Amino acid sequence: MLTSLEQGGAAIVWYVQPEPLLAALGVAGGEVYRDDQRGALAAVRPVPRLRARHNLPVRFVNQVTDAYVPPPPASDADVWAYWESDRGASSRLPAVVVTPRGALIGAPPSQDDLAEKGQFLLALIERLRPRTREAAARGMLREALSVPGVPTRHRTANWRLKDLSEAAAQLQGGSSLVAGREALAAGLIRESARHRREGQERLGAGDAAGALEAARAARRAYERAYVALLSQPVDGEVRGVWTTQPRPAGGWDRAARQLARSGVNALFPYMASGGIAFYPSDVCPRSAGVQGGADYLQECLSAAHRYGIRVHVWRTAWNMTDAPVELVRQMRDAGRLVVSQHGTSRHWLCPSVAANRDLELQAFLELAHRYPVDGIHIDYMRYPYYPPESYCYCPNCRRAFEGTLDTPVANWPQDVIEGSLKEAYSRWRKELLTTFVASLRDALRALAPDVQLSAALFGWPGARETVGQDAAKWIEEGYLDFACFMNYTPDNAFYDTLLTPQVELVGDRTPVLTGIGAFSHAACFTSPSQLAEQIAIGRRRGADGFVIFKLTNALAEDFLPALALPDG
């Protein structure tokens, strides 16, 4: 890339880059700004004077925790956009700087507001390579009346409806479509065709920006037709969403209202981990990112219950990634963190240490004692998974395991990794986690019998041995009120391969939810139809509901409303 720039080329780069590359672009000498308040870098707002000239969006969400901020631009450079907080206040920190040689965008794109980001990126490319917008409009108009994975055999509306209907029915196991859905889909296909004709007319008149907008509208309408045919809600199913932000952009009331309007009836908000809490806690330190002593959990509960949404508080056990640095150091010095076979530690509490088990138990129970939660949702009830490293082989694990043998392990840790004690150590490790889940189940029933206990579980079958997560045992013993398997993949066939044995494993012993990784790094969905397809597969296989990872602006404003279409 540097060679290309030196030879007169152009480049668009994100975040921190090698200094020679930044110098070639004309944006060297900046620094990384870290947002300790979890909200200062929530969105990007283009400069108003440039919007009409370059056809820029008004704003797009891109919540991050840190961004590269270049120095004040040189005379031949221009700031195209600034960072904005989740409350709508400008930070005056440049988010995008354009130079004659390219552009710097201060942070990688999130999966929010993808259409707006596409519009902005296209404007940047057009600035560097004129007539790009016209080529993009032609390509999008060609593909406007299509959905990935659905064959298109004819250009007429009737045949397109047949294509979509057959694809939807096949995905749903050949079941008949809900009455009125085909009529609704037919109307949306006609709407899509109208937008496509408008786009072609605008392109012929030299209005590339208008043609692009019409092409996007045509694509949205056609995809909504397919989603309408797929969307067949089941009475009593759980329709949930995980949220990774303790307080989403715009606040909890706005988020809960949007989700309820789209039919979501369960919320799984991340509120605590092995060393941090986003509410007043007597067990874990409160995050420095909590603004003004706020109680994010109570805000969430009040808003969700106001709109009829049940709240299963999501807490990641053992993991100390978000914990204060000093607390992590104290835990390491006390020998309370996991240790790999190579002697390296990780920010993860060892489940064999009695003090860690007590801390985790009290942290979970505090949630049910202090708050009117509907459920406790366990995550990370496992050992770290960072191959080729494996865990845990700390001195405490050695003492505890040797105590079960009544004899020392001669060659530690090799004997328990590949030697004669491998199977015994694997069983012992799984039992540590299983007995913890059992103790939490018993204590929760005694304290708050109406509060449900659930767990986010690895979807692949090898998790029992690799990370010690014996989900089958937890389900068999009745420790969970429902199980949620994380089946994060964009591949529907693989998704089905994961889900089918999970439903069979659980049987009638407890409800099973399928976790859909729509906005996970492993899946990265770009359209509502992908989400609708995996929901349909889950219903066909007999899952009792689904939980979507994760709440984003795109999910709330684009994906879920498309799935919540009326019956016609």
C-alpha positions as CSV (number, residue, x, y, z in Angstrom):
1,M,0.0,0.0,0.0
2,L,2.8,2.4,0.8
3,T,4.4,1.7,-2.5
4,S,1.1,2.4,-4.3
5,L,0.8,5.8,-2.5
6,E,4.4,6.7,-3.4
7,Q,3.5,6.0,-7.0
8,G,0.5,8.3,-7.0
9,G,-2.2,5.9,-5.8
10,A,-4.8,6.6,-3.1
11,A,-5.8,4.7,0.0
12,I,-8.5,4.6,2.7
13,V,-7.3,3.3,6.0
14,W,-8.9,2.6,9.5
15,Y,-7.6,3.1,13.0
16,V,-3.9,2.9,13.9
17,Q,-1.5,2.2,11.0
18,P,2.3,2.1,10.6
19,E,3.8,5.6,10.8
20,P,5.3,5.7,7.3
21,L,1.8,4.9,5.9
22,L,0.2,7.6,7.9
23,A,2.9,10.1,6.9
24,A,2.3,9.2,3.2
25,L,-1.4,10.0,3.7
26,G,-0.6,13.2,5.5
27,V,-2.1,12.2,8.9
28,A,0.9,11.1,11.0
29,G,1.5,12.2,14.5
30,G,-1.8,11.5,16.0
31,E,-2.7,9.5,19.1
32,V,-5.2,6.9,20.3
33,Y,-8.1,8.4,22.4
34,R,-9.6,5.9,24.9
35,D,-13.2,6.3,26.0
36,D,-13.3,5.3,29.6
37,Q,-16.9,6.5,29.9
38,R,-18.2,4.0,27.2
39,G,-20.3,6.6,25.4
40,A,-18.1,9.4,24.1
41,L,-17.3,7.6,20.8
42,A,-20.8,6.5,20.0
43,A,-21.5,7.9,16.5
44,V,-20.0,9.7,13.6
45,R,-21.5,12.9,12.3
46,P,-20.4,14.3,8.9
47,V,-19.7,18.0,8.7
48,P,-23.0,19.8,7.6
49,R,-21.4,21.9,4.8
50,L,-20.1,18.7,3.1
51,R,-23.3,16.7,3.2
52,A,-25.1,18.0,0.0
53,R,-21.8,18.3,-1.9
54,H,-20.8,14.7,-1.4
55,N,-24.2,13.1,-0.7
56,L,-23.2,12.1,2.9
57,P,-25.5,10.7,5.5
58,V,-26.5,12.9,8.5
59,R,-25.1,10.5,11.1
60,F,-24.2,6.9,11.7
61,V,-23.7,4.8,14.8
62,N,-20.2,3.4,15.4
63,Q,-19.8,2.8,19.1
64,V,-16.2,2.0,20.0
65,T,-14.0,2.3,23.1
66,D,-11.0,3.9,21.4
67,A,-10.1,5.7,18.2
68,Y,-7.1,7.1,16.4
69,V,-7.2,10.9,16.4
70,P,-4.9,12.6,13.9
71,P,-3.3,16.0,14.5
72,P,-5.0,19.2,13.2
73,P,-5.2,18.6,9.4
74,A,-2.8,20.4,7.0
75,S,-4.0,23.0,4.6
76,D,-4.7,20.5,1.8
77,A,-6.6,18.1,4.1
78,D,-10.2,18.4,5.4
79,V,-12.2,16.9,8.3
80,W,-15.2,15.2,6.9
81,A,-16.8,14.0,10.2
82,Y,-16.5,14.3,14.0
83,W,-17.2,11.8,16.8
84,E,-20.4,12.3,18.7
85,S,-21.4,10.9,22.1
86,D,-24.4,8.7,22.8
87,R,-26.2,11.8,24.1
88,G,-25.7,13.6,20.8
89,A,-22.9,15.9,21.9
90,S,-20.0,16.6,19.6
91,S,-16.6,15.7,21.0
92,R,-14.8,17.8,18.4
93,L,-12.5,14.8,17.8
94,P,-12.0,14.3,14.1
95,A,-13.4,10.9,13.0
96,V,-12.6,11.1,9.3
97,V,-9.9,13.1,7.7
98,V,-9.6,13.3,3.9
99,T,-6.3,14.3,2.1
100,P,-5.3,14.4,-1.6
101,R,-3.8,11.0,-1.1
102,G,-6.7,9.2,0.6
103,A,-8.6,9.2,3.9
104,L,-8.2,8.1,7.5
105,I,-11.2,6.7,9.4
106,G,-10.4,6.8,13.2
107,A,-11.9,3.4,14.1
108,P,-13.0,0.1,12.4
109,P,-16.7,0.0,11.4
110,S,-19.2,-1.7,13.7
111,Q,-22.2,-3.5,12.3
112,D,-24.6,-0.6,12.9
113,D,-26.1,1.6,10.2
114,L,-24.5,-0.4,7.4
115,A,-26.4,1.5,4.7
116,E,-25.2,4.9,6.0
117,K,-21.7,3.6,6.2
118,G,-21.9,2.3,2.7
119,Q,-23.1,5.7,1.5
120,F,-20.3,7.5,3.3
121,L,-17.6,5.1,2.1
122,L,-18.9,5.4,-1.5
123,A,-18.6,9.2,-1.2
124,L,-15.0,8.8,-0.1
125,I,-14.2,6.5,-3.0
126,E,-16.0,8.9,-5.4
127,R,-13.9,11.8,-4.1
128,L,-10.7,9.8,-4.9
129,R,-12.0,8.0,-8.0
130,P,-14.8,10.0,-9.8
131,R,-17.8,8.1,-11.4
132,T,-17.6,5.3,-8.9
133,R,-21.1,6.1,-7.7
134,E,-22.5,5.7,-11.2
135,A,-20.9,2.2,-11.5
136,A,-22.2,1.2,-8.1
137,A,-25.7,2.3,-9.0
138,R,-25.7,0.2,-12.2
139,G,-24.5,-2.9,-10.3
140,M,-27.1,-2.4,-7.5
141,L,-29.9,-2.0,-9.9
142,R,-29.0,-5.2,-11.6
143,E,-29.1,-7.1,-8.3
144,A,-32.0,-5.2,-6.7
145,L,-34.6,-8.0,-7.3
146,S,-32.7,-10.8,-5.7
147,V,-32.0,-12.3,-2.3
148,P,-28.8,-14.3,-1.6
149,G,-29.4,-18.0,-1.7
150,V,-32.8,-17.7,-3.5
151,P,-32.8,-18.7,-7.2
152,T,-34.3,-16.2,-9.6
153,R,-35.8,-17.8,-12.7
154,H,-37.8,-15.1,-14.2
155,R,-38.2,-11.3,-14.3
156,T,-42.0,-11.2,-13.7
157,A,-43.5,-10.5,-10.3
158,N,-45.5,-13.8,-10.3
159,W,-42.5,-15.9,-10.9
160,R,-40.5,-14.0,-8.3
161,L,-43.2,-14.6,-5.7
162,K,-43.1,-18.3,-6.6
163,D,-39.3,-18.4,-6.2
164,L,-39.5,-16.7,-2.7
165,S,-42.5,-18.9,-1.6
166,E,-40.7,-22.1,-2.6
167,A,-37.5,-21.0,-0.8
168,A,-39.4,-20.0,2.3
169,A,-41.4,-23.2,2.4
170,Q,-38.3,-25.4,1.9
171,L,-36.5,-23.6,4.8
172,Q,-39.6,-24.2,7.0
173,G,-39.7,-27.9,6.2
174,G,-42.4,-27.7,3.6
175,S,-45.0,-26.2,6.0
176,S,-47.7,-24.1,4.6
177,L,-47.4,-20.3,4.7
178,V,-49.4,-18.1,7.0
179,A,-52.6,-16.8,5.3
180,G,-52.1,-13.4,3.9
181,R,-48.3,-13.5,3.7
182,E,-48.2,-14.2,0.0
183,A,-50.4,-11.3,-0.7
184,L,-48.2,-9.1,1.4
185,A,-45.1,-10.4,-0.3
186,A,-46.6,-9.8,-3.8
187,G,-47.3,-6.2,-2.9
188,L,-43.7,-5.7,-1.7
189,I,-42.4,-7.3,-4.9
190,R,-44.4,-4.8,-7.0
191,E,-43.1,-2.0,-4.8
192,S,-39.5,-3.2,-5.4
193,A,-40.1,-3.3,-9.2
194,R,-41.3,0.3,-9.1
195,H,-38.2,1.5,-7.2
196,R,-36.0,-0.3,-9.7
197,R,-37.7,1.4,-12.6
198,E,-37.3,4.8,-10.9
199,G,-33.6,4.0,-10.4
200,Q,-33.1,3.3,-14.0
201,E,-34.8,6.5,-15.0
202,R,-32.7,8.5,-12.6
203,L,-29.5,6.9,-13.8
204,G,-30.5,7.8,-17.4
205,A,-30.9,11.4,-16.3
206,G,-27.4,11.5,-14.8
207,D,-28.6,11.3,-11.2
208,A,-26.3,8.6,-9.8
209,A,-27.0,9.4,-6.2
210,G,-30.8,9.2,-6.8
211,A,-30.4,6.0,-8.7
212,L,-28.5,4.5,-5.8
213,E,-31.2,5.4,-3.3
214,A,-33.9,4.0,-5.5
215,A,-31.8,0.8,-5.9
216,R,-31.5,0.4,-2.2
217,A,-35.2,0.9,-1.7
218,A,-35.9,-1.8,-4.4
219,R,-33.6,-4.2,-2.6
220,R,-35.1,-3.5,0.8
221,A,-38.7,-4.1,-0.5
222,Y,-37.8,-7.3,-2.2
223,E,-36.0,-8.7,0.8
224,R,-38.9,-7.7,3.1
225,A,-41.1,-9.8,0.8
226,Y,-39.0,-12.9,1.4
227,V,-38.8,-12.1,5.2
228,A,-42.6,-11.8,5.2
229,L,-42.9,-15.3,3.9
230,L,-40.4,-16.6,6.5
231,S,-41.8,-14.8,9.5
232,Q,-44.2,-17.2,11.3
233,P,-43.9,-16.7,15.0
234,V,-44.8,-19.6,17.4
235,D,-47.0,-19.0,20.4
236,G,-45.0,-19.1,23.6
237,E,-41.6,-19.0,22.1
238,V,-38.8,-16.9,23.6
239,R,-37.6,-14.1,21.3
240,G,-34.5,-12.7,23.0
241,V,-31.6,-10.4,22.5
242,W,-28.2,-10.2,24.1
243,T,-26.9,-6.8,24.8
244,T,-23.1,-6.1,25.3
245,Q,-23.5,-2.5,26.3
246,P,-24.6,-2.0,30.0
247,R,-26.4,1.1,28.8
248,P,-27.1,1.2,25.0
249,A,-26.8,4.4,23.0
250,G,-30.0,6.4,23.5
251,G,-30.7,4.8,26.9
252,W,-32.7,1.8,28.1
253,D,-36.2,3.2,27.6
254,R,-35.6,3.8,23.9
255,A,-34.0,0.3,23.4
256,A,-36.8,-1.5,25.3
257,R,-39.5,0.3,23.4
258,Q,-37.9,-0.5,20.0
259,L,-37.5,-4.2,21.0
260,A,-41.0,-4.6,22.3
261,R,-42.4,-3.1,19.2
262,S,-40.6,-5.8,17.2
263,G,-41.9,-8.6,19.3
264,V,-38.9,-9.2,21.5
265,N,-40.0,-10.6,24.9
266,A,-36.7,-11.4,26.6
267,L,-33.6,-9.4,27.2
268,F,-30.2,-10.7,28.2
269,P,-28.2,-7.6,29.3
270,Y,-24.5,-7.9,30.1
271,M,-24.2,-6.3,33.6
272,A,-21.2,-8.0,35.3
273,S,-18.2,-10.2,35.0
274,G,-15.6,-11.8,37.3
275,G,-14.3,-8.5,38.4
276,I,-16.7,-5.7,37.6
277,A,-20.3,-4.6,38.0
278,F,-22.4,-1.9,36.3
279,Y,-24.6,-1.4,39.3
280,P,-23.9,-0.9,43.1
281,S,-22.4,-4.1,44.3
282,D,-21.0,-5.3,47.7
283,V,-19.1,-8.1,45.9
284,C,-17.5,-6.7,42.8
285,P,-16.1,-3.1,42.2
286,R,-18.4,-0.9,40.1
287,S,-17.1,0.0,36.7
288,A,-15.4,3.4,36.3
289,G,-17.4,3.7,33.2
290,V,-20.7,4.0,35.1
291,Q,-21.6,7.7,34.8
292,G,-22.6,9.7,37.8
293,G,-23.1,6.7,40.1
294,A,-25.9,5.4,37.9
295,D,-27.4,2.0,38.3
296,Y,-27.6,0.6,34.8
297,L,-29.2,-2.7,35.9
298,Q,-32.1,-0.9,37.6
299,E,-32.5,1.4,34.5
300,C,-32.7,-1.7,32.3
301,L,-35.2,-3.5,34.6
302,S,-37.5,-0.5,34.9
303,A,-37.6,0.1,31.1
304,A,-37.9,-3.6,30.1
305,H,-40.7,-4.4,32.5
306,R,-42.5,-1.3,31.5
307,Y,-42.8,-2.8,28.0
308,G,-43.5,-6.3,29.1
309,I,-40.0,-7.7,28.4
310,R,-38.5,-10.3,30.8
311,V,-34.9,-9.6,32.0
312,H,-32.3,-12.4,32.4
313,V,-29.2,-10.7,33.7
314,W,-26.2,-11.8,31.8
315,R,-23.1,-12.3,33.9
316,T,-19.8,-13.7,32.6
317,A,-18.3,-15.9,35.3
318,W,-14.6,-16.1,36.1
319,N,-13.5,-13.7,33.3
320,M,-11.8,-10.6,34.5
321,T,-11.2,-8.8,31.2
322,D,-13.1,-5.7,32.3
323,A,-11.8,-5.7,35.9
324,P,-9.6,-2.9,37.2
325,V,-5.9,-3.4,36.6
326,E,-5.0,-3.3,40.3
327,L,-7.6,-6.0,41.1
328,V,-6.2,-8.3,38.4
329,R,-2.7,-7.8,39.8
330,Q,-3.9,-8.7,43.3
331,M,-5.6,-11.8,42.0
332,R,-2.4,-12.8,40.1
333,D,-0.2,-12.2,43.1
334,A,-2.6,-14.3,45.3
335,G,-2.4,-17.2,42.8
336,R,-6.1,-17.0,42.0
337,L,-5.8,-16.8,38.2
338,V,-5.7,-19.7,35.7
339,V,-2.3,-20.8,34.5
340,S,-1.5,-22.6,31.1
341,Q,0.7,-25.6,30.6
342,H,3.5,-23.1,29.7
343,G,3.2,-21.2,33.0
344,T,1.4,-18.1,31.6
345,S,-1.6,-16.7,33.4
346,R,-4.7,-15.1,31.9
347,H,-7.3,-12.7,33.3
348,W,-9.5,-15.5,34.4
349,L,-10.3,-16.8,37.9
350,C,-9.4,-20.4,38.6
351,P,-12.5,-22.4,39.5
352,S,-10.5,-24.6,41.8
353,V,-9.8,-21.8,44.3
354,A,-12.3,-21.8,47.1
355,A,-12.2,-17.9,47.4
356,N,-13.0,-17.6,43.7
357,R,-16.0,-20.0,43.9
358,D,-17.3,-18.1,46.9
359,L,-16.9,-14.7,45.1
360,E,-18.7,-16.0,42.0
361,L,-21.6,-17.5,44.0
362,Q,-22.1,-14.3,46.0
363,A,-22.0,-12.2,42.9
364,F,-24.7,-14.2,41.2
365,L,-26.9,-14.4,44.3
366,E,-26.6,-10.6,44.9
367,L,-28.4,-10.0,41.6
368,A,-31.4,-12.1,42.7
369,H,-31.4,-10.7,46.2
370,R,-31.2,-7.0,45.3
371,Y,-33.1,-6.7,42.0
372,P,-36.5,-7.9,40.6
373,V,-34.8,-9.9,37.9
374,D,-36.7,-12.6,35.9
375,G,-33.6,-14.8,35.5
376,I,-29.8,-15.2,35.9
377,H,-28.0,-16.0,32.7
378,I,-24.6,-17.6,33.2
379,D,-21.9,-17.2,30.6
380,Y,-18.2,-18.3,30.5
381,M,-19.0,-21.2,32.8
382,R,-15.9,-22.9,31.4
383,Y,-12.2,-22.7,31.1
384,P,-10.5,-20.3,28.7
385,Y,-10.2,-21.5,25.1
386,Y,-7.1,-20.1,23.4
387,P,-5.4,-23.0,21.7
388,P,-2.7,-24.2,21.7
389,E,-2.8,-23.0,25.3
390,S,-5.0,-25.0,27.7
391,Y,-6.0,-24.4,31.3
392,C,-5.7,-24.7,34.3
393,Y,-2.5,-26.1,35.7
394,C,-1.9,-23.7,38.6
395,P,-0.4,-24.9,42.0
396,N,-3.9,-24.9,43.5
397,C,-5.3,-27.2,40.8
398,R,-2.3,-29.5,41.3
399,R,-2.9,-29.7,45.1
400,A,-6.6,-30.2,44.7
401,F,-6.3,-32.9,42.0
402,E,-3.5,-34.7,43.9
403,G,-5.9,-34.7,46.9
404,T,-8.3,-36.9,45.0
405,L,-5.5,-39.3,44.1
406,D,-3.8,-39.5,47.5
407,T,-0.5,-39.4,45.7
408,P,1.6,-36.8,44.0
409,V,1.6,-36.4,40.2
410,A,5.2,-37.1,39.2
411,N,5.4,-35.2,35.9
412,W,3.2,-32.1,36.2
413,P,1.4,-31.0,34.0
414,Q,2.4,-33.4,31.2
415,D,0.9,-36.5,33.0
416,V,-2.6,-34.8,33.1
417,I,-2.3,-33.4,29.5
418,E,-1.2,-36.4,27.5
419,G,-0.2,-39.0,30.1
420,S,-1.9,-41.7,32.1
421,L,-3.9,-39.2,34.1
422,K,-5.4,-37.3,31.2
423,E,-9.0,-38.7,31.5
424,A,-9.0,-38.4,35.3
425,Y,-8.0,-34.8,35.1
426,S,-10.6,-34.0,32.5
427,R,-13.3,-35.5,34.6
428,W,-12.1,-33.6,37.7
429,R,-12.0,-30.3,35.7
430,K,-15.6,-30.8,34.4
431,E,-16.8,-31.7,37.9
432,L,-15.4,-28.5,39.3
433,L,-17.7,-26.5,37.0
434,T,-20.7,-28.9,37.4
435,T,-20.6,-28.7,41.2
436,F,-20.5,-24.9,41.0
437,V,-23.6,-24.8,38.8
438,A,-25.3,-27.2,41.2
439,S,-24.5,-25.1,44.2
440,L,-25.7,-22.0,42.4
441,R,-28.9,-23.8,41.4
442,D,-29.6,-24.9,45.0
443,A,-28.8,-21.5,46.5
444,L,-30.9,-19.6,44.0
445,R,-33.9,-21.9,44.6
446,A,-33.7,-21.2,48.3
447,L,-33.2,-17.4,47.9
448,A,-35.5,-16.7,44.9
449,P,-37.4,-19.7,43.6
450,D,-39.2,-17.8,40.8
451,V,-35.9,-16.6,39.3
452,Q,-34.9,-18.7,36.3
453,L,-31.3,-20.0,35.8
454,S,-30.0,-20.3,32.3
455,A,-26.6,-20.7,30.6
456,A,-25.0,-19.6,27.3
457,L,-23.4,-22.8,26.1
458,F,-20.8,-23.6,23.4
459,G,-22.6,-25.0,20.4
460,W,-20.0,-27.4,19.2
461,P,-19.8,-31.0,20.7
462,G,-16.1,-30.9,21.7
463,A,-16.7,-28.2,24.4
464,R,-17.1,-30.9,27.1
465,E,-13.5,-31.9,26.9
466,T,-11.8,-28.7,25.6
467,V,-13.3,-26.2,28.1
468,G,-14.8,-28.5,30.7
469,Q,-18.4,-27.4,30.0
470,D,-20.6,-30.5,30.6
471,A,-23.8,-29.1,29.3
472,A,-25.4,-32.6,29.0
473,K,-24.8,-33.2,32.7
474,W,-26.3,-29.8,33.7
475,I,-29.4,-30.5,31.7
476,E,-29.8,-34.1,32.8
477,E,-29.6,-33.0,36.5
478,G,-32.1,-30.2,36.0
479,Y,-29.8,-27.4,37.0
480,L,-31.0,-25.1,34.2
481,D,-34.5,-23.7,33.5
482,F,-33.5,-23.4,29.9
483,A,-30.4,-23.9,27.8
484,C,-29.1,-21.5,25.2
485,F,-26.6,-22.9,22.7
486,M,-24.4,-20.3,20.8
487,N,-24.6,-21.4,17.2
488,Y,-22.7,-18.5,15.6
489,T,-22.3,-19.1,11.9
490,P,-23.5,-17.5,8.6
491,D,-23.8,-20.9,7.0
492,N,-27.4,-22.2,7.3
493,A,-26.4,-25.9,6.7
494,F,-23.7,-25.8,9.4
495,Y,-26.2,-24.0,11.7
496,D,-28.7,-26.8,11.2
497,T,-26.0,-29.4,11.8
498,L,-25.2,-27.8,15.1
499,L,-28.8,-27.2,16.3
500,T,-30.4,-30.6,15.4
501,P,-28.3,-32.7,17.9
502,Q,-28.7,-30.0,20.6
503,V,-32.5,-30.2,20.4
504,E,-32.2,-34.0,20.5
505,L,-29.8,-33.9,23.5
506,V,-32.2,-31.8,25.6
507,G,-35.4,-33.6,24.6
508,D,-38.3,-32.6,26.9
509,R,-36.1,-32.1,29.9
510,T,-35.9,-28.3,29.6
511,P,-36.6,-25.7,26.9
512,V,-33.8,-25.1,24.4
513,L,-33.0,-21.8,22.8
514,T,-30.8,-21.3,19.8
515,G,-28.3,-18.5,20.0
516,I,-28.0,-16.7,16.6
517,G,-24.7,-14.8,16.1
518,A,-26.2,-12.2,13.7
519,F,-23.8,-9.5,14.9
520,S,-20.9,-11.7,16.1
521,H,-17.5,-11.7,14.5
522,A,-18.2,-15.3,13.5
523,A,-21.3,-14.6,11.5
524,C,-21.6,-10.8,10.6
525,F,-25.0,-10.8,9.0
526,T,-25.6,-8.1,6.5
527,S,-29.3,-8.5,5.8
528,P,-32.6,-9.3,7.7
529,S,-33.2,-12.3,5.5
530,Q,-30.2,-14.1,7.0
531,L,-31.6,-13.7,10.5
532,A,-35.1,-14.7,9.3
533,E,-33.7,-17.9,7.8
534,Q,-32.0,-19.1,10.9
535,I,-35.0,-18.3,13.1
536,A,-37.1,-20.4,10.6
537,I,-34.6,-23.3,10.9
538,G,-34.8,-23.1,14.7
539,R,-38.6,-23.3,14.6
540,R,-38.5,-26.2,12.2
541,R,-36.1,-28.1,14.4
542,G,-38.3,-27.6,17.5
543,A,-36.3,-25.0,19.4
544,D,-38.3,-23.2,22.1
545,G,-37.1,-19.8,20.9
546,F,-34.0,-17.9,20.0
547,V,-31.6,-15.3,21.4
548,I,-29.9,-12.9,19.0
549,F,-26.3,-11.7,19.5
550,K,-26.3,-8.7,19.9
551,L,-28.3,-5.5,20.3
552,T,-27.0,-3.0,17.7
553,N,-28.6,0.0,16.0
554,A,-29.0,-2.1,12.8
555,L,-30.7,-4.9,14.7
556,A,-33.2,-2.6,16.4
557,E,-33.9,-0.3,13.5
558,D,-33.5,-2.5,10.4
559,F,-33.5,-6.2,11.1
560,L,-36.2,-6.7,13.8
561,P,-38.8,-4.3,12.2
562,A,-38.5,-6.3,9.0
563,L,-39.2,-9.5,10.9
564,A,-42.2,-7.9,12.7
565,L,-44.3,-7.3,9.5
566,P,-48.0,-7.6,10.0
567,D,-49.9,-10.6,8.7
568,G,-51.3,-8.6,5.8
